[in-house]
Structures are given as structure tokens and as C-alpha cells.
Amino acid sequence: MSNINISGYGDDLTINGIRIGDLGPAEHEAIELEKGGQNYAPLENVVVSSVLDSSTLICRKPDPEGIKAYIEEELLDGLCCYSAVNQGQLNKTIVDAVIAHLQTEKIPTVPRSIRHKYMAAFLMAATAITKMDKIVPKVAGVEAPELMAKLSRRWGYQVKGIPADQAIIVVAAENFHGRSLFAVSASTDPTAKEGFGPFLPGIEVVPFNNVDALENLFKEKGDRIAAYIVEPIQGEAGVILPAADYHPRVAQLCREYNVLYCLDEVQTGFGRTGANFAHQLYGVKPDLMACGKAAGGGIMPVSFVAGRKDVINVLTPGSEGSTFGGFPLAAVTAVYAIKALVDEHLAEKARIMGERLQGHFESVRAEFPDKIKEGRGAGLLTAFEMFDKPGLDGHKVSLKLLENGIYAKETHKTTVRFAPALTITTAGIDHIGESMRKVIQAL
Ligand SMILES: Cc1ncc(COP(=O)(O)O)c(C=O)c1O
């Protein structure tokens, strides 16, 4: 006899007699605390239930009257899953394709050891949008920078001629490349590292946006350095934009020292910053690029490394792989995620709406110059930073924004990031701006 009984759909989904539609926010939290690992600290007292439109979530909150298990309210999604939903929640182009492929086309699930017809489509679309020679599909975002590190090391030994096991990968301080052992070895965030050592050797850290530090390291150890892996704009660090000439100078230095220039565009890619890929804002082209998040249109986890063929050609059968990397449903989702990006002119929309949002930041800053230090961003990857003073607390701002019907979250104590869907309307942007004003005024 099995000890599990599952029935129903949606709110009627019932697990061993407990119906999901009957659970209030406190009960969700209790189940997560009891049965889940505590690797996140989600916003208190709110549970997302469904989607109203491309930028609006339906959420459950405690009933102020205390009668019902919860009430439902609309919430403008100001983060869109940390840029995984650039194309908007349930983007029609992608959803229609997925449904057609599951129900009409009857898409199979097969491993990479047998060819499927959608892989060719994925590779053609992904090489075209990235303007890169070759693609290697993976699943989670973190797997893409991880694979860039592996590719760089192998290229370093086989092509550059670095002595065995001596390769160095350079990363930038305050980076975020995910949570794998390579990513946390490369991290400078003590919370991400504590208790997880020993870390991978062969990683050197330089300050972000500091060409001299990179050049000094290249001068000292250049013949052992395989790659510099860096985000074009540091997202998790609080939307930190480098000087306009940083990337062109880094790209030039990498060429001079025969070091691979590898960009982690997992968060900045797919239109987010006002260009299809953030490196295009700086007029450079990386040797390798990591993509994830919106590569799956918010529907499926899809990631990949795109890059120069002579670098990607160091891979040989068996040296790398992933059961679900580029499996048929992921390949189809990725193709239509690209189609939505292109057909809906999402990069251009990000640029226009980003300017509008930054206009709001600037008027709130001008009104409260003692509270707001600056607003910044590229396209719709934006943040505002408050002064580090008592009472100016990013988490408190997130909770107050929630009361105003906006979901956004602090990154670090004084910075609040907004990265809504690129399909957001001007009314949505103005709602964010007006709510921000109200919240900052009340602080
Ligand atoms: C630049 C960058 N790289 C990698 C990752 C990791 O992606 P995932 O959480 O999907 O593994 C993230 C996630 O925020 C990111 O911003």
C-alpha cells in the first residue's frame, strides 16, 4: 500500500487529504519550513497563485478580517523571476508552441545519444540570435558559466599550451555566477561560501571595472590565464554598470594576452538591457557567452554556452553532457523564446521603458535627495540605491512596495532592483514609479 494519494488539479490538487486551495500564506510557510531546505528567505505573507497577464501575478495574502484562509490580490511583477520571464508571463508565442508541440506534434523525450529533429532548429535560432558560431545546450543558468570555465581550461591546455593543471580563470569581485562549486569558488560573498570548502583552485579575483588590476594580473600570470569570466553588468551585486570603455579595453587586453573573454549574460541577455545581449551596448564580442533565464522564456529552464567554434571544438563526445540540455521540449521552447524576443522587439521596448523608469527614479531622487543616492540601470535592468542611514532599509521598501501591489526585492541592504517583464506597459512603469515615491516619502 502506498502512503501517498494525489488527486485533482489547481486549487483542487490534493495531497493526502490536504487541498492546496485551502492553504493560507501561514500554512504554506509552515510546510516549507518543515519539509523544505531553507536556502531562500521568500517575502513574508504572500503566495503567488496564478497569472493575470504578462506582468501581473495573482497572490494570496492573509485575510485582514481573519475569516477566510486568504484573500487574493493583483501584484505587478517587478522582478519577473530575476529576468527569466523577459518575454512576459505565459508569453502566447511560447505557450502556443509548447502546447502544439506537446499535443499535436507529440514531441518525444529522448537523450542526446539519438538525434531529434528540434535540435537543428534550436542551434540555427540560437547561433543566429547570438551571432556566435556554435552552441552547447545546458539546463540551469549556473551550468553555463560552469561550462565556460571547463571549456576555458581545456582550451588553455590544448590550444594555448598552459602546462597541465596550471590554468587560471580570472573572475570579478562581487560576481554572481550561480551556486555550483565553481560558482561559489569564484564568489566573494561569504554567505555563499561558508562551510562549502575546499574550493576549486586556479581562480583569481580582480575588482570589477578596474582595467589596471586585470592588466597587472595578465602581466604577472598571463601565460597561465585561460579566461576572464565576467558579467557585462553585475546584476546580483545591485545592477553595477562599468565605465563605458571597460569592456572594450578588457576585450582588447584579452586579445593581447591570448586570454578568452567570457561573458556571463545569464541575467543581462535576451533583451533585458535594451540590446539583445548587453555586450552589444559596449560594441564588443565575447569569445564565449553564457545564457540562461529568459533563454527558456520563463516556461522551461534552458541555458547554453555560445561561442567561437575553435573554442567549443575542444569538446569531445563524453567530455560534457546533460540529459535535459537541448532535449526536444527545451529546444522548442528556446526557439520560440527567441522568436518572441525578435518579433515583439523586446530589446527596443526594454530600452524605451527603462528610460521611462529611470525618469521616475530621477524625479523621486530629486524630491528626496537625502534618501535616494542614485537610480541606475540599462534597459529594464534597473535599481535605485538609498543612503546607508537608519530607517532606509531595502527589505522594508520591498514590504511596503508589496502593500502597494508591486513585487520587487532588495539586493543588499540599501538597493532595490526592478527588472519587470520587457512587455510591461507605460501604465505599469508609472505604477512602479508612483509606488516608489509613496514608499520613499513614508520612510
Ligand atoms: C549572471 C548570472 N549567472 C548565473 C546565474 C545562475 O542562474 P541559475 O540560478 O538559473 O542557476 C545567475 C542567476 O541569477 C546570474 O545572474
The ligand as an SDF file (V2000), in Angstrom:
LIG
                    3D

 16 16  0  0  0  0  0  0  0  0999 V2000
   24.8740   36.3390  -14.0820 C   0  0  0  0  0  0  0  0  0  0  0  0
   24.2610   35.0700  -13.5530 C   0  0  0  0  0  0  0  0  0  0  0  0
   24.8530   33.8920  -13.8160 N   0  0  0  0  0  0  0  0  0  0  0  0
   24.3380   32.7320  -13.3870 C   0  0  0  0  0  0  0  0  0  0  0  0
   23.1730   32.7030  -12.6430 C   0  0  0  0  0  0  0  0  0  0  0  0
   22.6450   31.4020  -12.1540 C   0  0  0  0  0  0  0  0  0  0  0  0
   21.4420   31.0370  -12.7810 O   0  0  0  0  0  0  0  0  0  0  0  0
   20.5230   29.8910  -12.1360 P   0  0  0  0  0  0  0  0  0  0  0  0
   20.0240   30.4290  -10.8280 O   0  0  0  0  0  0  0  0  0  0  0  0
   19.4290   29.6780  -13.1410 O   0  0  0  0  0  0  0  0  0  0  0  0
   21.3690   28.6780  -11.9460 O   0  0  0  0  0  0  0  0  0  0  0  0
   22.5190   33.9090  -12.3460 C   0  0  0  0  0  0  0  0  0  0  0  0
   21.2940   33.9230  -11.5420 C   0  0  0  0  0  0  0  0  0  0  0  0
   20.8450   34.9320  -11.0310 O   0  0  0  0  0  0  0  0  0  0  0  0
   23.0750   35.1240  -12.8120 C   0  0  0  0  0  0  0  0  0  0  0  0
   22.5060   36.3040  -12.5510 O   0  0  0  0  0  0  0  0  0  0  0  0
  1  2  1  0
  2  3  1  0
  2 15  2  0
  3  4  2  0
  4  5  1  0
  5  6  1  0
  5 12  2  0
  6  7  1  0
  7  8  1  0
  8  9  2  0
  8 10  1  0
  8 11  1  0
 12 13  1  0
 12 15  1  0
 13 14  2  0
 15 16  1  0
M  END
$$$$
